[in-house]
Amino acid sequence: MKPEEHQSSSETKDLVVFDILRESKCAECLHELWKGDFLFMEGRRPLCLSCADLDHLVYLPRGDTALTRRARKHSPLSAVVVRFSRSRGRYERQGVLIEEAALDRAEEECRADSDERSAKRAQNRLRTAEKDRDLAASMTGAILRLFPGCPAEEARAIAMHTSVRGSGRVGRTFAGRALEEDALTAAVIAAARHRHTPYDRLLMRGYSRGEARNAIRDALDRVLESWRCQASCGNS
């Protein structure tokens, strides 16, 4: 995607400034722009911040959500700074350009209520941790219903691992949080593959994932079958 295509997108109404990755030149003053400089697109014309009438703004990097929100609220003119991520293939926010007076006012407000905001963050962390514990407990029970022969400690370990917030694992998907059978079964299979078969050792020896999975298929099936059985299966 080109800078001008990003700016014309209907997804945002913000002014957009680009933290450029390659050299460019201002179409108005012909000033050279280097990697890491800021560039504004006026239609298809690249402009330096001076020619775009944005050079009086100061840069606030991302990271402090409250400070950014307040600074933008107090700044009559602001722009979002984005940079293209080659690894992700998209533009990502880096920070904002805002008026210096707005930043000063926002910093003062943040200092004034920093204790209150810290207390709220602590309360939110506690609530989040409690929700995560409840989810892991529910998953443990659901896993044991699906695999009654699975040791309880192992079921808890699988639930804790797959439900880690922000991990992208199956337990954090909608299906996983809804305790759907397919999602939890996938989490159990993955855990059994890594913990109870030589799968990891085969990968370290140069096997492809497909080759390693084929090699440990029988061993994995035996583990899963034993976990699907009640404890009395072996005595029947």
Backbone bond lengths (Angstrom), bond angles and torsions (degrees), N, CA, C in turn:
res aa  C-N    CA-C-N  psi(-1)  N-CA   C-N-CA  omega(-1)  CA-C   N-CA-C  phi
1 M - - - 1.453 - - 1.527 109.76 -
2 K 1.326 117.34 135.74 1.458 121.79 179.15 1.519 109.96 -87.00
3 P 1.355 118.18 156.01 1.466 120.34 -179.53 1.511 113.43 -53.50
4 E 1.336 116.76 -42.50 1.461 118.66 -176.94 1.519 111.60 -66.89
5 E 1.348 116.85 -29.26 1.455 119.76 178.45 1.512 110.42 -70.09
6 H 1.339 116.53 -36.17 1.456 120.56 178.08 1.515 110.99 -65.62
7 Q 1.321 117.22 -42.05 1.452 120.69 -176.21 1.517 111.81 -68.55
8 S 1.338 117.36 -32.31 1.455 119.79 -177.03 1.516 111.82 -84.91
9 S 1.346 117.57 -1.90 1.456 120.58 -178.61 1.515 110.56 -63.04
10 S 1.334 116.54 142.36 1.454 121.11 178.49 1.520 111.73 -78.24
11 E 1.344 117.50 -2.21 1.453 120.34 -178.12 1.521 111.95 -72.29
12 T 1.329 118.87 -20.05 1.451 120.69 -177.75 1.523 110.57 -141.52
13 K 1.341 115.11 146.85 1.457 120.70 175.53 1.520 110.74 -108.26
14 D 1.326 116.05 2.81 1.457 120.68 179.52 1.519 110.94 -71.11
15 L 1.338 115.16 151.23 1.455 119.00 163.83 1.525 107.05 -68.06
16 V 1.320 116.70 139.54 1.459 120.92 -175.97 1.519 109.66 -121.44
17 V 1.311 115.98 129.62 1.459 123.61 174.99 1.522 107.44 -116.55
18 F 1.330 115.50 139.34 1.458 120.27 -175.86 1.526 111.45 -103.59
19 D 1.313 115.19 129.21 1.460 122.57 169.68 1.530 104.92 -86.10
20 I 1.336 116.55 99.98 1.466 120.08 -164.18 1.528 112.07 -79.89
21 L 1.323 114.10 151.92 1.463 122.10 -179.17 1.519 112.58 -103.78
22 R 1.327 117.12 -10.51 1.463 119.91 178.40 1.527 109.61 -141.54
23 E 1.298 115.12 161.38 1.465 120.61 -174.85 1.528 111.60 -63.28
24 S 1.341 114.12 147.33 1.456 120.68 177.41 1.527 107.57 -147.63
25 K 1.326 116.28 -172.59 1.461 120.72 -179.94 1.520 108.30 -148.46
26 C 1.323 115.49 137.40 1.456 120.28 177.48 1.528 109.20 -66.16
27 A 1.321 116.97 129.06 1.463 121.44 -177.42 1.528 111.93 -72.40
28 E 1.331 117.99 -15.03 1.461 120.43 -175.69 1.533 112.14 -99.53
29 C 1.340 116.99 -52.66 1.463 119.23 -177.60 1.530 112.35 -100.92
30 L 1.336 116.06 -5.50 1.471 123.52 179.26 1.529 112.79 65.24
31 H 1.314 116.54 20.05 1.468 120.88 177.13 1.527 109.27 -70.07
32 E 1.339 116.84 135.28 1.462 121.52 178.86 1.529 109.57 -71.11
33 L 1.319 115.12 134.89 1.458 121.48 176.57 1.524 108.41 -114.18
34 W 1.327 116.40 130.58 1.454 121.51 -174.83 1.517 110.65 -109.86
35 K 1.318 115.04 166.98 1.460 120.65 177.37 1.523 109.59 -52.60
36 G 1.351 115.51 130.32 1.458 120.65 -177.89 1.514 113.81 94.77
37 D 1.359 117.76 -12.63 1.461 120.75 174.99 1.530 109.75 -76.44
38 F 1.329 114.99 162.97 1.454 120.80 176.96 1.522 110.00 -96.88
39 L 1.327 115.44 142.06 1.465 122.22 -177.16 1.519 108.55 -138.03
40 F 1.326 116.46 138.25 1.457 122.30 176.08 1.521 109.14 -115.55
41 M 1.324 116.78 135.18 1.464 121.08 179.52 1.522 109.89 -98.61
42 E 1.353 115.34 119.84 1.456 121.61 174.02 1.520 106.45 -106.35
43 G 1.331 114.80 97.56 1.455 118.02 -169.20 1.511 108.28 66.95
44 R 1.337 116.13 -118.81 1.465 120.25 175.95 1.520 112.25 -106.80
45 R 1.327 116.81 13.51 1.464 121.33 -177.87 1.519 110.07 -100.62
46 P 1.335 118.47 118.04 1.461 120.66 175.65 1.521 110.26 -75.93
47 L 1.330 116.55 132.51 1.459 120.83 -179.24 1.523 109.93 -126.81
48 C 1.336 115.79 143.43 1.460 119.68 169.40 1.522 107.26 -72.04
49 L 1.322 117.68 165.92 1.457 120.24 -176.50 1.523 112.11 -64.98
50 S 1.336 117.57 -30.61 1.466 119.53 178.58 1.518 110.78 -63.76
51 C 1.316 116.53 -47.70 1.463 120.15 -179.03 1.524 111.85 -71.23
52 A 1.329 116.71 -23.79 1.464 120.68 178.14 1.524 112.00 -86.45
53 D 1.346 116.78 1.57 1.465 122.56 -178.75 1.527 112.15 60.76
54 L 1.316 115.32 36.25 1.460 120.67 178.87 1.530 112.02 -120.75
55 D 1.331 117.38 4.93 1.460 119.81 -173.03 1.527 113.53 -74.28
56 H 1.355 117.99 -9.07 1.458 119.95 177.33 1.532 111.67 -84.47
57 L 1.326 116.64 -7.45 1.463 120.30 -179.11 1.526 110.03 -82.40
58 V 1.338 115.64 153.31 1.467 120.91 177.18 1.523 108.48 -109.11
59 Y 1.321 115.09 153.99 1.461 120.94 -175.58 1.522 110.44 -93.22
60 L 1.331 116.29 129.12 1.460 122.98 174.74 1.523 107.94 -117.71
61 P 1.339 118.13 107.34 1.466 119.76 -179.98 1.525 111.14 -63.90
62 R 1.330 115.77 156.26 1.457 119.94 177.42 1.539 109.43 -67.93
63 G 1.320 115.68 162.76 1.459 119.50 176.74 1.515 112.88 137.87
64 D 1.329 116.91 -40.58 1.461 120.54 179.27 1.525 107.68 -109.19
65 T 1.329 115.86 98.66 1.464 120.73 -173.68 1.521 112.23 -62.40
66 A 1.334 117.03 -44.05 1.467 120.21 -178.02 1.521 110.88 -64.88
67 L 1.329 117.06 -43.28 1.462 120.39 179.95 1.521 110.88 -63.45
68 T 1.335 117.14 -44.17 1.466 120.96 179.65 1.522 110.95 -62.97
69 R 1.328 116.59 -45.47 1.468 119.97 -178.45 1.525 110.90 -61.32
70 R 1.318 116.78 -44.89 1.457 120.15 -177.88 1.530 111.49 -70.12
71 A 1.325 116.50 -40.13 1.461 119.18 179.83 1.527 111.06 -62.99
72 R 1.322 117.09 -41.99 1.464 119.80 178.90 1.523 111.27 -66.61
73 K 1.326 116.51 -34.58 1.463 119.79 179.25 1.523 110.87 -64.08
74 H 1.331 116.56 -37.43 1.464 120.63 -176.17 1.529 112.92 -88.31
75 S 1.327 118.00 -8.95 1.466 120.59 -175.62 1.527 110.49 -98.70
76 P 1.346 118.34 113.49 1.469 119.76 178.67 1.530 112.92 -58.39
77 L 1.335 115.99 -32.01 1.459 121.08 179.41 1.527 108.41 -123.88
78 S 1.320 116.33 131.58 1.461 120.24 178.35 1.521 108.46 -152.58
79 A 1.320 115.73 163.35 1.463 121.27 178.63 1.521 108.91 -146.18
80 V 1.310 115.81 143.25 1.463 121.40 175.94 1.528 108.46 -85.77
81 V 1.319 116.65 134.25 1.464 121.73 177.93 1.519 108.44 -100.43
82 V 1.336 116.46 126.41 1.458 121.28 -179.58 1.526 109.74 -126.21
83 R 1.316 114.83 156.23 1.464 121.56 175.26 1.521 107.96 -136.35
84 F 1.322 116.12 143.13 1.466 119.84 -179.43 1.525 109.37 -79.04
85 S 1.339 115.83 128.86 1.461 121.70 176.10 1.522 108.27 -97.33
86 R 1.319 116.31 112.59 1.459 119.51 -179.96 1.522 111.36 -66.16
87 S 1.327 117.18 -35.80 1.460 120.13 -177.57 1.521 111.56 -68.45
88 R 1.350 117.37 -34.49 1.465 120.57 -179.02 1.522 112.77 -99.12
89 G 1.321 116.87 -12.04 1.459 120.41 177.40 1.515 113.85 68.63
90 R 1.335 116.91 33.64 1.471 119.81 -179.55 1.519 110.18 -155.00
91 Y 1.349 115.11 163.96 1.455 120.55 174.77 1.528 109.17 -82.05
92 E 1.328 116.24 139.18 1.455 121.34 -179.82 1.523 109.89 -128.40
93 R 1.326 116.23 142.19 1.465 121.29 -179.60 1.522 110.88 -66.77
94 Q 1.317 115.33 136.29 1.458 121.61 177.68 1.526 112.07 -111.86
95 G 1.316 116.38 -24.40 1.455 121.00 -177.87 1.508 109.88 165.73
96 V 1.329 116.11 -159.69 1.467 120.64 -179.77 1.522 109.10 -138.94
97 L 1.329 114.83 154.56 1.464 122.42 169.32 1.525 107.12 -103.71
98 I 1.325 116.27 127.72 1.463 120.86 -176.30 1.526 109.15 -141.68
99 E 1.327 115.80 167.75 1.452 120.37 177.92 1.528 109.93 -73.59
100 E 1.313 116.20 142.87 1.464 120.93 -174.17 1.526 111.56 -62.24
101 A 1.315 117.43 -37.78 1.461 120.30 179.42 1.528 110.89 -63.67
102 A 1.333 116.17 -36.39 1.464 120.48 178.33 1.519 110.64 -66.20
103 L 1.328 116.83 -39.86 1.460 120.50 178.39 1.531 110.19 -64.74
104 D 1.335 116.92 -43.56 1.463 120.20 179.23 1.530 110.64 -59.59
105 R 1.323 116.47 -43.80 1.466 120.53 -178.85 1.524 110.71 -66.31
106 A 1.336 116.58 -40.84 1.457 120.74 179.61 1.523 111.35 -64.76
107 E 1.333 116.32 -40.93 1.469 119.89 178.55 1.519 110.71 -63.30
108 E 1.331 117.26 -38.93 1.460 121.17 179.09 1.528 110.40 -64.27
109 E 1.336 116.88 -43.34 1.462 120.70 179.16 1.529 111.16 -63.88
110 C 1.334 116.51 -40.66 1.458 120.29 -179.41 1.527 111.62 -65.97
111 R 1.336 116.53 -37.65 1.462 119.37 176.88 1.518 110.90 -65.31
112 A 1.339 116.53 -36.72 1.462 120.81 -175.51 1.522 112.49 -67.00
113 D 1.314 118.07 -34.15 1.476 119.04 -177.07 1.526 112.47 -118.91
114 S 1.333 116.67 26.33 1.467 119.92 -177.21 1.526 111.77 -62.92
115 D 1.356 117.78 -38.58 1.468 120.51 179.85 1.526 110.88 -64.57
116 E 1.336 116.02 -42.59 1.462 120.20 179.85 1.519 111.08 -63.74
117 R 1.336 116.56 -42.78 1.459 119.63 -179.78 1.530 111.56 -68.35
118 S 1.335 116.60 -35.13 1.468 120.09 177.14 1.522 110.68 -63.41
119 A 1.347 116.17 -41.41 1.464 120.12 178.83 1.522 111.13 -63.96
120 K 1.346 116.35 -40.61 1.465 119.72 178.65 1.525 111.06 -65.25
121 R 1.337 116.66 -39.50 1.468 119.44 178.50 1.517 110.68 -63.60
122 A 1.329 116.07 -39.94 1.469 119.82 178.95 1.526 110.33 -64.17
123 Q 1.345 117.08 -41.85 1.459 120.67 178.01 1.528 110.89 -63.54
124 N 1.332 116.17 -41.45 1.462 119.83 178.97 1.517 111.46 -64.07
125 R 1.350 116.64 -39.26 1.468 119.66 178.23 1.527 110.93 -63.01
126 L 1.335 116.41 -39.71 1.464 119.75 179.17 1.520 110.82 -65.63
127 R 1.344 116.70 -43.24 1.469 119.95 179.05 1.519 110.93 -63.59
128 T 1.342 115.87 -40.86 1.466 119.89 179.65 1.518 110.75 -64.68
129 A 1.344 116.81 -43.53 1.464 120.32 179.67 1.522 110.59 -62.80
130 E 1.328 117.03 -38.11 1.469 120.29 179.28 1.526 110.80 -66.04
131 K 1.331 116.73 -42.00 1.462 120.00 177.58 1.520 111.21 -62.85
132 D 1.345 115.96 -40.44 1.463 119.67 179.81 1.526 110.97 -65.61
133 R 1.335 117.44 -39.43 1.468 120.47 177.39 1.527 110.76 -64.05
134 D 1.341 116.31 -41.76 1.464 119.89 179.29 1.528 110.99 -63.73
135 L 1.337 116.02 -41.01 1.466 119.44 179.24 1.522 110.38 -63.90
136 A 1.332 117.51 -45.28 1.459 120.75 -179.83 1.522 110.94 -62.42
137 A 1.342 117.51 -38.47 1.460 120.82 178.49 1.524 110.97 -65.98
138 S 1.328 116.47 -42.17 1.469 119.93 178.04 1.517 110.88 -63.97
139 M 1.330 116.22 -40.68 1.462 120.16 178.89 1.530 111.23 -65.10
140 T 1.324 115.69 -39.48 1.469 119.22 178.57 1.520 109.96 -59.04
141 G 1.337 117.05 -47.31 1.463 120.19 178.85 1.516 112.34 -61.52
142 A 1.335 116.20 -41.64 1.472 119.59 -179.56 1.527 111.09 -66.63
143 I 1.333 117.33 -39.38 1.468 121.11 178.43 1.523 110.39 -63.41
144 L 1.323 117.49 -41.48 1.466 120.95 -179.38 1.525 111.56 -69.16
145 R 1.323 117.48 -28.86 1.463 119.00 174.92 1.523 111.02 -70.64
146 L 1.348 116.01 -36.96 1.465 119.93 178.72 1.527 111.64 -76.80
147 F 1.339 116.20 -34.11 1.465 121.89 -176.66 1.529 108.63 -130.69
148 P 1.326 116.46 73.81 1.468 119.88 -174.53 1.522 114.17 -62.98
149 G 1.349 117.97 -18.53 1.447 120.61 178.16 1.525 113.23 -87.74
150 C 1.298 117.86 -3.27 1.468 121.37 178.82 1.523 109.09 -73.67
151 P 1.314 119.03 130.80 1.467 120.22 177.48 1.526 110.73 -56.32
152 A 1.311 117.10 139.54 1.462 121.69 -175.58 1.529 111.72 -58.71
153 E 1.337 117.16 -41.34 1.463 119.80 179.36 1.523 111.34 -62.94
154 E 1.340 115.58 -37.97 1.463 119.22 178.66 1.519 110.66 -67.50
155 A 1.327 116.91 -41.32 1.465 120.39 178.22 1.524 110.38 -60.98
156 R 1.340 116.80 -41.34 1.470 119.81 178.06 1.529 110.87 -64.48
157 A 1.326 116.24 -41.32 1.469 119.46 -179.85 1.526 111.07 -64.02
158 I 1.336 117.01 -40.19 1.469 120.86 178.27 1.523 110.30 -63.86
159 A 1.336 116.12 -44.54 1.463 120.43 -179.42 1.523 111.15 -63.16
160 M 1.336 116.98 -44.17 1.465 120.55 179.76 1.528 110.53 -62.33
161 H 1.331 116.36 -41.50 1.467 120.55 -176.81 1.528 111.34 -68.38
162 T 1.311 116.53 -46.34 1.475 118.88 -173.10 1.522 112.73 -77.41
163 S 1.353 116.73 -16.35 1.467 119.23 -175.81 1.522 112.99 -102.60
164 V 1.334 118.30 10.57 1.467 120.31 -179.75 1.534 109.96 -60.17
165 R 1.310 116.31 125.96 1.469 121.96 -178.49 1.527 110.50 -62.86
166 G 1.334 115.78 131.66 1.456 121.17 178.08 1.509 114.62 81.15
167 S 1.330 117.58 2.82 1.466 120.23 -176.48 1.519 113.08 -80.67
168 G 1.342 116.79 -22.87 1.456 120.13 -175.96 1.513 113.19 78.57
169 R 1.338 117.11 5.41 1.462 120.13 -179.06 1.525 110.30 -76.11
170 V 1.327 114.88 169.06 1.457 119.95 -172.03 1.525 111.55 -61.64
171 G 1.330 117.61 -29.61 1.450 119.61 179.86 1.516 114.35 -67.29
172 R 1.337 117.70 -18.31 1.461 121.37 179.05 1.517 112.17 -95.33
173 T 1.330 118.05 -4.13 1.454 120.01 175.45 1.527 109.17 -72.38
174 F 1.321 115.98 167.94 1.466 119.52 177.09 1.523 110.27 -59.72
175 A 1.349 115.91 -42.53 1.467 119.79 -179.21 1.524 110.88 -64.09
176 G 1.328 116.67 -40.67 1.456 119.81 179.49 1.518 112.06 -65.06
177 R 1.329 116.73 -45.32 1.469 120.14 -179.33 1.520 111.12 -68.15
178 A 1.347 116.70 -23.87 1.462 121.20 176.26 1.528 111.62 -85.58
179 L 1.336 116.35 2.26 1.469 122.84 178.32 1.520 112.19 60.15
180 E 1.339 116.15 35.84 1.459 119.44 178.63 1.523 110.08 -71.16
181 E 1.335 115.08 142.50 1.468 121.27 -172.61 1.524 112.26 -58.56
182 D 1.320 118.27 -44.51 1.468 120.80 -176.83 1.527 111.07 -62.22
183 A 1.331 116.54 -40.98 1.459 120.22 -178.16 1.525 111.04 -67.27
184 L 1.325 117.12 -45.43 1.462 119.76 -179.59 1.522 111.25 -68.79
185 T 1.317 117.01 -35.89 1.463 119.74 176.61 1.522 110.33 -62.64
186 A 1.325 116.75 -41.09 1.466 120.12 178.10 1.520 111.01 -61.71
187 A 1.330 117.39 -38.75 1.470 120.62 178.56 1.522 111.03 -66.04
188 V 1.324 116.99 -40.31 1.466 121.16 179.74 1.521 110.10 -67.13
189 I 1.318 117.22 -43.45 1.469 120.80 179.55 1.518 110.36 -60.39
190 A 1.328 117.26 -44.95 1.465 120.53 179.97 1.520 110.91 -61.14
191 A 1.350 116.84 -43.22 1.457 120.08 -179.96 1.521 111.38 -65.17
192 A 1.320 116.73 -44.42 1.469 120.27 -179.63 1.527 110.78 -63.66
193 R 1.318 116.35 -38.51 1.474 120.46 -179.84 1.527 110.48 -60.54
194 H 1.333 116.83 -44.44 1.466 120.50 -176.74 1.530 112.20 -77.00
195 R 1.335 117.25 -35.61 1.463 120.32 -170.92 1.525 114.57 -93.29
196 H 1.313 117.55 -25.52 1.470 119.59 -169.22 1.530 113.74 -125.52
197 T 1.316 117.38 11.57 1.464 121.13 175.55 1.532 107.68 -136.61
198 P 1.331 117.17 166.47 1.479 120.02 178.02 1.525 113.61 -81.44
199 Y 1.336 117.08 22.57 1.458 121.77 -175.41 1.526 112.44 -54.02
200 D 1.332 117.42 -49.94 1.465 120.40 -177.27 1.523 111.52 -63.45
201 R 1.327 116.66 -39.58 1.461 119.99 -179.94 1.533 110.94 -64.97
202 L 1.336 115.79 -36.52 1.467 119.14 178.64 1.529 110.78 -66.45
203 L 1.334 116.74 -39.32 1.470 119.29 177.20 1.527 110.26 -61.77
204 M 1.327 116.53 -40.56 1.465 120.49 179.11 1.527 111.97 -67.04
205 R 1.314 117.07 -23.11 1.473 120.98 178.43 1.528 111.76 -87.05
206 G 1.337 117.62 1.17 1.456 120.31 175.47 1.507 115.51 102.96
207 Y 1.352 117.92 2.30 1.469 120.02 176.89 1.535 109.12 -65.80
208 S 1.315 116.86 145.06 1.465 119.91 169.59 1.524 108.17 -73.47
209 R 1.337 116.51 165.37 1.474 118.98 179.42 1.515 111.24 -59.18
210 G 1.339 116.12 -42.65 1.462 119.11 -179.78 1.518 112.33 -63.69
211 E 1.322 116.63 -43.25 1.468 120.23 178.84 1.516 110.99 -63.62
212 A 1.334 116.07 -43.11 1.463 119.41 -178.83 1.524 110.87 -66.44
213 R 1.295 117.67 -38.75 1.467 120.11 -179.66 1.527 110.82 -67.65
214 N 1.310 116.70 -38.85 1.464 119.05 177.13 1.521 111.09 -64.41
215 A 1.328 116.33 -38.43 1.463 120.61 -177.02 1.523 112.47 -68.33
216 I 1.320 117.74 -30.70 1.469 119.63 -176.11 1.528 112.57 -104.87
217 R 1.330 116.87 9.23 1.469 120.32 -174.24 1.533 111.97 -57.22
218 D 1.338 117.53 -47.38 1.465 120.32 -177.40 1.527 110.97 -64.83
219 A 1.316 116.77 -42.50 1.463 120.22 179.38 1.524 110.88 -62.84
220 L 1.324 116.48 -41.04 1.461 120.76 179.08 1.521 110.57 -65.10
221 D 1.341 116.69 -42.89 1.470 120.15 179.74 1.520 111.28 -61.15
222 R 1.335 117.05 -37.61 1.462 119.50 179.95 1.528 111.01 -65.38
223 V 1.324 116.26 -41.61 1.468 119.48 178.91 1.522 110.41 -63.68
224 L 1.313 116.99 -47.05 1.464 120.61 -177.41 1.523 110.92 -64.97
225 E 1.315 117.15 -38.39 1.464 120.09 179.40 1.523 110.61 -65.22
226 S 1.331 116.40 -39.90 1.468 118.76 178.44 1.525 110.58 -66.53
227 W 1.313 117.47 -34.52 1.459 119.94 179.88 1.529 111.89 -75.22
228 R 1.324 117.15 -26.94 1.461 119.59 178.60 1.519 111.26 -74.52
229 C 1.331 117.40 -20.98 1.456 122.06 -179.69 1.517 111.96 -82.27
230 Q 1.328 116.35 150.08 1.444 120.39 167.38 1.508 109.06 -68.30
231 A 1.311 117.68 165.24 1.460 121.01 179.86 1.518 111.60 -60.34
232 S 1.339 117.77 -23.60 1.460 121.15 -177.94 1.518 113.42 -81.80
233 C 1.360 117.73 -6.09 1.471 120.00 -176.13 1.531 111.06 -58.60
234 G 1.322 114.66 -41.70 1.459 117.22 -176.24 1.501 113.07 -67.66
235 N 1.355 118.05 -16.79 1.447 121.05 -178.26 1.508 112.56 -101.11
236 S 1.343 117.19 -2.43 1.462 119.34 -175.97 1.514 111.70 -83.90
